[in-house]
Amino acid sequence: MDRWFSFSSLAGAPLMPKTRAGVRKKAQREGWTLREATGLGGPRLEASEVDLPAETIAYLDGDSRKGSCNEPAMRVVIEISIRVEGES
């Protein structure tokens, strides 16, 4: 079964342009398999996973339902040392 991805979810993924318009141009240039989907925002195009690079699919696999970055959150700990005048 093919999975389909909106241009919004592809934008910014590895080996993809940063914008929806850029993804659309890439899809047209490379002859991707597309389908029209309808939703609350009206009709839109979606791309089949069969035409996407493996790196893009791997990136989307952890986050395809949300359409946003799937990189793990990084925990940052910052130590602040405050020296008060007159104390050592």
C-alpha positions in Angstrom: 0.0 0.0 0.0 1.4 3.4 -1.0 1.7 6.2 1.5 1.0 9.7 0.4 2.6 12.9 1.7 1.5 16.5 1.5 4.0 19.0 0.1 4.0 20.7 3.5 5.2 17.6 5.2 8.0 17.1 2.6 9.2 20.7 2.8 12.4 20.9 4.7 12.9 17.1 4.9 16.3 15.7 3.9 16.9 16.0 0.1 13.8 18.2 -0.2 13.4 21.9 -0.9 12.6 24.1 2.1 9.2 25.3 0.8 6.0 23.8 -0.5 6.5 25.6 -3.8 9.9 24.2 -4.1 8.6 20.7 -3.4 5.9 21.2 -6.1 8.5 22.3 -8.7 10.8 19.3 -7.8 7.8 16.9 -8.2 6.9 18.4 -11.6 10.5 18.4 -12.8 11.1 14.8 -11.7 7.6 13.4 -12.8 6.5 12.2 -9.4 3.3 10.2 -8.9 0.8 12.7 -7.5 -2.8 12.5 -6.4 -5.3 15.2 -5.5 -6.7 15.1 -2.0 -9.4 17.3 -0.5 -9.5 18.6 3.0 -10.6 21.6 5.1 -8.2 23.9 3.1 -9.6 22.7 -0.2 -7.9 20.5 -2.8 -4.1 19.8 -2.6 -1.6 17.5 -4.2 0.1 14.7 -2.4 3.2 12.7 -3.5 3.5 9.0 -3.4 6.4 7.6 -1.4 7.5 5.5 -4.4 9.2 8.6 -5.9 10.8 9.9 -2.7 14.5 9.3 -1.8 15.1 6.7 0.9 16.6 9.4 3.2 13.4 11.4 3.0 11.3 8.4 3.8 13.5 7.4 6.7 13.1 11.0 8.1 9.3 10.9 7.6 8.8 7.4 9.1 9.1 8.7 12.7 6.9 11.7 12.1 4.7 11.3 9.0 1.5 11.8 11.0 2.6 15.2 12.2 4.4 16.6 9.2 7.1 18.3 11.3 10.6 17.7 12.5 11.2 14.2 13.9 14.7 14.8 15.3 14.9 13.9 19.0 14.7 16.7 21.4 18.1 17.7 22.9 18.4 18.3 26.6 20.6 21.2 27.3 21.9 21.8 30.8 23.5 25.2 31.5 25.5 25.9 34.6 25.6 29.4 35.7 28.2 30.5 38.2 27.5 33.8 39.9 30.2 35.5 41.9 28.9 37.9 44.5 31.3 40.8 45.4 33.0 40.3 48.7 32.6 36.5 48.7 35.1 34.0 47.5 
